[in-house]
Amino acid sequence: MPNKADLSAIAQMPDERGHFGPYGGRFVSETLMAALKQLEETYERLWRDPDFQAEFDHDLAHYVGRPSPLYHATHLTKLCGGAQIYLKREDLNHTGAHKVNNTIGQALLAKYTGKPRVIAETGAGQHGVASATVAARLGLECQVYMGAEDVQRQALNVYRMKLLGAEVISVESGTRTLKDAMNEAMRDWVTNVDDTFYIIGTAAGPHPYPKLVRDFQSVIGREARAQCLEQAGRLPDALVACVGGGSNAIGLFHPFIEDGDVRMVGVEAGGYGVETGQHAAPLTAGRPGVLHGNRTYLMEDDAGQIIGTHSVSAGLDYPGVGPEHSYLKDTGRAEYVAINDDEAMDAFRTLTRVEGIMPAIESSHAVAHAMKMAKEMDEDQIIVVNLSGRGDKDIHTVAQLDGIKV
Amino acid sequence: MEMNRIAACFERLKEQGRQALIPYVTAGDPAPGVTVPLMHAMVDAGADLIELGIPFSDPMADGPTIQLACERALEHNTRLIDVLAMVKTFREKDQQTPVVLMGYLNPIEVLGYTSFAEQAAAAGIDGALIVDLPPEEAEGEFDNAMKANGLDTIYLLAPTTEESRIEQVCNAGSGYLYYVSVKGVTGSASLDVQAVADKLDVVRKYTNLPVGVGFGIKDAESAKAVSEVADGVIVGSVLVNKIASLVEQQEDIPAQVSAIVAELRTAMDA
């Protein structure tokens, strides 16, 4: 664990060029450099602007429904027999996941910069729905890029986006999943950079996206920290969150970085098992490289080609990860593990049955690992799990695994 | 210092009052054996400098044409080290025509910057244009490795590049500058020659380097028009589309692709 001075330095990242140590940065083609610089300047100005902050906070309170509860899951705790498990209920947000915290923020940036059109990439469809939602509310034209495979397995969210007035563009190139959707969104942005705001859905991509997405999502950790102090009279011993791109995890972790006694555990998608190679766990089994505008841990072959990923969860099915997580891993401030498809599905069923809370399959990865951890910990210890989204969107996937047609 | 192949090429053309014709093809498309004969055929047809694409799984700045070319090349597992070997073979017969690698950073990250630059120089490569590596990120280790091995680093300028930044990019680049004529990906909209001419006037305030123009050059007419305002005409998607149409007749690729090169050459020199 880094010492106190180091922790303070870690919490101050990124530097002025968007680097988190060796990670992050701005690895994009020249056409986008001006737009990113403009976004950075706009963001830095507005984030310190009390009027902008007030509007953001107002929307989070009255449109999203924040603060989200921190729920002491006593039944799950009893079942595991160990540490007290608390759930940060991002699943109760408007649109059903943490994603909306970020899209509210970025849509406000689009509004303040006068861009009439927004685009987004989406994996599970939660970010696409959250983008379409804020676009509908602000009267912005919205197009969402989604891998053709994800369009199939998240049909419900595709329809939700259409009802909200967004156009969903099915991406047939490459592996037809989230990374390819992000490629297409970047291509759209390069072509339409003058009138288009690109709402990136996770804490990845070129600077300043990893920073601003983290800042918008950090409301999760700020609330959880205060709620834990209020309910339990102390800070938690561990935080657990699933990591695809890593926005819900960084949102929970960041306000705790300087609390050196609080463990931070990111849970990647182990797919069929990390040892099979069929997974989406770059921090667990990948190595650093450059993709989608930032240097970070990636899943790649020996020649530097990005390789296909597998996860039962569309939202975690991504070969990269936000650069701040790469940095937290290397500095030792956070640790990263993988949970397999089967373990996540078991946790989905368990939480549904013992607490009456149906988690997204993404969030089920975090629940599964927290259940393992709790058993190894004492009853007077506390784990806060980020329940980043609700499972309604996944009913088709679950039913299919059960061999049932709904 | 002895003049390198890129500088010598533009110097010679300048004396002749001509502009460089710069074809782009993706190495290994549609199969590794096609690339070297194709390079020689394009030179014979009037190409002055070749941009050779390094296949990458996620070519974000490119349109569907180049994405599919990368996918075809990757079906045969064309790695960066294979691309270097192709240039080494090309150099057995051609020691004069400059070759610039064009691609994305990640395959180079895997080799390591110093190892890449050493191996590239040894293979007879003259420079590299890394689409997702702007000067800010190249500064330091990448720049140093390229310079230490006598390789040029070619940077992009775009319609969105502001004047203050044009100066910065011009100072960082060497060999030539690549002006992206349209906002968009490769193979997209047609270019506006007058807008290009206006922007190049600004660029030339800050550099004596030659400026090549690419993106949106589709035929002899647009090549001719661009050659009247730029030092080099870069053409890629038109050639790659021809390659794509000949996947089932690979033996015809060198002749048919170089026929397009010859047509552009004739138009530019007219």
Interface residues (C-beta under 8 A of the other chain):
Chain A: R17 G25 R26 F27 V28 S29 E30 T31 L32 M33 A34 A35 S173 G174 K179 D180 N183 M186 R187 V190 T191 N192 V193 D194 P288 G289 V290 L291 H292 G293 R295 L298 E300 D302 A303 G304 Q305 I306 I307
Chain B: P55 F56 S57 D58 P59 M60 A61 G63 P64 Q67 E71 L74 N77 R79 L80 I81 Y104 L105 N106 P107 I108 E109 V110 L111 V131 D132 L133 P134 E136 E137 Y155 L156 L157 A158 P159 T160 T161 E162 R165 V169 V180 K183 G184 V185 S188
